[in-house]
Amino acid sequence: MISTQARADARRLWDYHQMGHTPRSCSVAIGLGSHDLGVADTAVELYKRGMAPLLVFTGATSPTTRERMPRGEAVHYRERALELGVPSSAVLVEQHARNTGENICLSKALLEEAGVEVSSVLLISKPYEERRSYATARKLWPEVEVVSASTPMTFDDYVDSIGDERLVIDMLVGALQRLLIYPEQGFMISQPVPEGVRQAFERLCREGFTSRLLTTGKAST
């Protein structure tokens, strides 16, 4: 049973994780691989709106995507984009990255190899990963401007799409923990975390929403 307080705390974390950027035209759009094909759909929508002339999809496989995306997250994203009418010439694939840091670094290397000049990036992720992705990109690719984007949806909409409210809250808690500890490890820039968000995070930890927390000494961007 999930309490009213826990749901309120989860919504507070949900809101914080989103950057609130208004999508604008950028040199390239990069879709970060995950279990969520909605990332590819949103990338295509932004491409068709003229927000970027080129899409990069990045991601290998993980335990949560291996069965659904056996050819790799980025490959499945590309296939989805082509199904939705994006020409193959407008899509690049980086299929080796296994975490957010590698998503950024390997996408950067791919674009350099392709001779694409990049001054700004439209970075597309799952809704609750916007801030984490932004902070990682700003650390590892500081010379470009980063605009965060995701599929517009509420916390309740996302819970409905996943079908497991406890898992969603666990993911929100895990993403917030990384925002707190990764700057000291050099994985991302530091960002201010409002006291109310910290308190919500701590209450959810005490309530047992901890399956996505890192243990001491373990890190994965």
Secondary structure, 3 states (H helix, E strand, C coil): CCCHHHHHHHHHHHHHHCCCCCCCCCCEEEEECCCCCHHHHHHHHHHHCCCCCCEEEECCCCCCCCCCCCCCHHHHHHHHHHHCCCCHHHEEEECCCCCHHHHHHHHHHHHHHCCCCCCEEEEECCHHHHHHHHHHHHHHCCCCEEEEECCCCCHHHHHHHHCCHHHHHHHHHHHHHHHHHHHHHCCCCCCCCCHHHHHHHHHHHHCCCCCCCCCCCCCCC
